[in-house]
Structure formats: C-alpha cells, structure tokens
Amino acid sequence: MQQVKLGIIGGGTVGGGVFDALQRNGALLASRLGVTVTVQRVAVRDLKKIRTSNIPKKLLTTDWREVVFDPQVELVAELIGGTTVAREVILAALKMGKPVITANKALLSAHGEELFAAAKKYGANLYYEASVCGGIPIIKSLREGFVGNRINALYGIVNGTCNYILTRMKLEGADFNEVLADAQKLGYAETPPDLDIDGHDAAHKTGILASLAHGFWINPKKIHVEGIRHISALDIKFAGELGYTIKLLGTVKPISNLLMTMDASKNTSARKSQIANRKCQVQVSVYPTLVPNSHVLASVNGVFNAVFVRGDVVGDALFYGRGAGKDATASAVLSDLGDAVLDLKSGAKNRLPAFVPHECSGCVAPIEEVVSQYFVRLNVVDKPGVLAKIATIFGELNIGISSVIQPEGHEGKSVPLIFMLHYATNGAAMKAFAKIAKLPAVKGKPVMIRVESFE
C-alpha cells in the first residue's frame, strides 16, 4: 500500500490530538484511502514538557525547519497557532510544493490572501477545515457541497465560550461576570477572555466563511465586531418575554436583500431596479442578536456551534456540533488529511479554488448602511412626557416603533423602558440613540441589540 509521510508542527492539544487520532483510526483511514499515513517528525517548543499524547520522543524536535525541510516529509500540518512563526512555516512548506493543513483561523483571517496566493503560485494545496467550527464540516460544504448555489444568507454561532455564557445567563438568570468566572474555571474561557467575549474569535471565523460564500477575500478590518460584555440578565429577561433568545451571531448576507425588506410599500419597480443596479455589497458582521425562539439557532446551547446556510437552490441547511476541543479539531484535521493524501495520490495540484469572483463579489458594506431591526433598553426617569419625546426622535429619523414595554415603576424613579423597532439603517439608528442619550430623563447609555428575522 502507498505511504504518505506527515510532518506535524505543534504537539500540544491539537497536534497531540491529531497524533492520537491517527494511532486510533490510522488503519481505518488507510482502508478508506488506500494510503497509509505515517508521522515522520513532530516539532514542539519544549522537549521536556509532559504531554497527554503518546508521541514517541524519537519523533520530536524543537526546530520546525527539521520537519518542513525533511525530504521524506510530503505533507505538513501547522497546528501551533499564532500569526508569526505559523505564517513562516506555511509559506516555507508551500514554496517547496508541499501541501499544508492548518487549523489557524487567526492566521487565515490576517494573511489568508497571501497564503492562498502562495499556494496557487507554487502548485501546492492549502487545507483549513479545522479553522472554523472544529469538527463541523462547514468549509468543505461551502466550497464544494454548495458549489452550485448562490449563498443568500449565512448565520453562525461560531464561538462556544460566548454561547456557553449566554446560555447560562438565560437558563439561570445569572449575571455576565458570574458566568464568565465559571467559564474560566471550567476551561471554556481564557484568562484574559477578550478574544472570545469581545467577538474577535468569531470575526476570524465569520470572515473566512464570508470569503468562501461570496468569492472575495474579506479584509478583517472591514468586519463590524461587537462582543457580549454589555449584555445583562435584564436584557435576556425582556428578550425572553418578547419571544427571543440572545446569541452572538456572525452574519453574512448581501445588503441588497436587506434594503428590499425595509419597507414593502416602497418596493416599486424603480426602487427594485435601483437596488439591483448598485454595486453589490455584503454584510459581514459579528454582534449579539435577538433570535426568534421559533428558529433552530435559538436552541443551540452550551459550547456547541452551529452554522445556518441559505442557498438559492438547496434552501435552508443547518450544521451543528462541537466547535472546539482536541477531538473535534482532530476530526477536522483528519478530514483534510484524507483530501490531501488523495490529492497526492492522484497528482492533483489544485482543488476547487477557495475564492473565485462571481455575481456578488463587491465589497463589505459599512455597518452604517446595514439594515436591521432593533431591541433597545433605556433607563429613564418615570414621569409624563418621556415616552413621547423618545418616540418623536425615532419619528424624525423615520424609525418605526413596533412595540414598547414599560414596567410599572414609581413616578420620579428610574425604570427600564424597552422598544422594539422596525427596519432601519444602522446609521439612522445610531443617530437616534445619540440624541436620546442626551435627554435629561434618560440615565446611562442606551443598550441596543439587533434583531434577526431570518426572512
């Protein structure tokens, strides 16, 4: 049976998990592929470190170059993370024509355009299934499974830490800081937890998915990102009363679709033609979102991930599973390993290209032009006339109010005031919130959470 020798950069949680998974299921993989995969070398930072995986010491080295430049190594797996050494590793392997597997979403987000250009230039493939949503096969599905579909919308719960925190807050009525502390004790959140709870990890993954869905590389600086620090138990309580669950959602969809939904009465033939002829823009964003309880994403709880995809041919599809962890990530790496081995066996130099321009390959829409519905919580002094003043400001900016919740309070005391707003651009909504915040009866900064209808 033909053999392929693998070099692994990184022997930690992910690298060790891949090694162990190969020992467990290597024979199964070989029977399905007709090729035996053998680990040739493994680069690690510290030879003396105690490891949970059973990597033989004779395979270990502290110099990644001894792995990448080993003439017997035909395939390289970069599993160290970071954006400096990892970038150097991948570029060096690609220049030698060696295919590379990576789980590094931060690196792909920051340098993906460069890396894929290098892969094309040197005739080597770059595989990255494990970079988004762990063991969920979303990369292959977007790149190959939906090759005959236009992606009209994509929504992702792609950060398990935030989903765990928001789930606990909803089920227990707990405060954010309390649940975050528990998440850190359980190992679900890092210390400091900024990358997760401020939305940056989700943005890395959402940008990769958006690039695949729309055929042009998404500059991470163009992605609008908000985290979950400002979400309170009160917000989750009122959202629940209105029939919603709050999720940190990565959202990708053409902005023209959103403009059509703003006001059906304005969708004349001329209006539709005007929208259709404008340069195609795509919303790519990460922010807390009110999801209707009737929608399947509202029931994705704990550390699980899910991606909801709407194709123009396939319709709606949901991908659900563990988005992180040793075994889930190892499973995704083994999937890429299978593709890479078969490509080497058949001599295939190029798989289906990752990013190819098509109808909606324009640019990322500024958040000001994105259309949303809104949940707004204000803390106001309970006295006559306050509601009317707030409603007047919304009216001046053509923002409609769909409902108001005003809990009973005592006149002169501060009480929460909740608005559900109709579709409006983010630019108009932000102007309204800024004006409202200046009213003497409004205490503190307005809390705004966007609402997704999935229409």
Steps between C-alpha positions, in 0.01 A plus 500: 500500500622851415632707792494875572726642769360783710685770690316667788589845632366512855460224755254668735127448533425501128824347370497233769132435431573445131784261580282299739211493252733364233615224735140414580352517149803484270410155373142611430628804313737284297226256404282784375774692320718218375794691650675463835584824684813488714615780732862573411590790736327724756630847593431619855614795711626303799630142489471466879132594520271227629247416227163331513559349154729204442739648244828302502795716604698390195254691280532828691709805410493864608588628153205519260745521209610143569141400428416723204832448320522127568502346149291207623219726627244532220223676691513761781241569773542842667334474842680755718273804462616861495571715196880528487684166511193323360501728196870431445439125528217495248676721244818291524309175443297641210813631328632144504177383338389316814128513580411650839217437746425773754252559782610863537201733453687807632776449243255445214304808602813717507701350211264274308526690174880469505496133595251394233693700240817313602321165476388585148843629397690192619240242399431376854166466675404670826235324712322672790185314607603512866528881499124552539257317730724210600351171384213652298582455127392851403803596287465205265125548486528865392789440260378177342158388626332828406706567187178534298333742743503872552523554875218740583565499876730342755468524878744342742524433872873443471641576846427240767614719789246774427227247430568330834484832686178616331338158551577502873375857533171405336439175686606626842433874486866545597714808443771513234800530735384209713467264204826620342686410821350150490591465131862582583506244783364233263752585229239630255639854516860620498655745746471772378186405302501800263549308174179307562264733683587807292411311182841483332522119484154491343605771254799293381270208423218708353742673263624165369143378443405827330799477268395151394135595460561807284824436318718788616740521790351684797734752662456437876514876561176535302304265727279676753559333836318532834536270798271399786642694796204739505232229500322490837263256665234769456549502121468122486187513719320755282615328179347179632170675577492620139566147366873527427832351609823703487789340307835632381441462128733526203287632213581494129249613234473732200383841611261536203286226657475710815405817314209318339356414843511851648163613375290285271294803400810657342595196295383641170651383170725805497612436858580135427695598187696761696596244763587231245728730303705630791838345571445178691593533865506225759430537868772326701455557871515349847272627775250386764168431329144431607408168336131398492439204731329326209826494303731201529802714597324610818526144633876466445627500859817465705834479324350370175534679167257519211499654152175567316541533122237609247577411138288602205472136383535291817294729724580495871765271652633474854841376616529425873766355728795565726700798382817446703692249707764240430285233337270728298797686353694178440202365306508802269876467451455132409239605244752734338764228530277268299456759225870582495605136478262430213621812319861385539405152384327631186748782434234770535671838538189712543173428672187705436626858554406652832426852379365558150315820399133467407186713495529644850873558525493866590604620842408487866216740584573765764295430811325836456336368181394167648128469571376345824215484744588599857437423865577810708512522879507841664518593866266798539346714771136393530310821434245621245622599154820295489362235267362766266838675472676174418236403243538841336874446448440162340232654278729780384742237367222290341545215747177320583417356842344154497451459876583652839539339841481741794510317833303666776717720717470792736476850360836673522694171527712343222340208319591294192321589177516246216439573130478264205573696183418432135763474225740794477857556396757481776604854413152638571462288814831620645402864442174438684673330795751786528217757518303292749803461727510881537148524640509597871255223589719229346757364742804319361582382150219334298545126456436390141486142374414423140216264412518238222179383335665251258259611226 
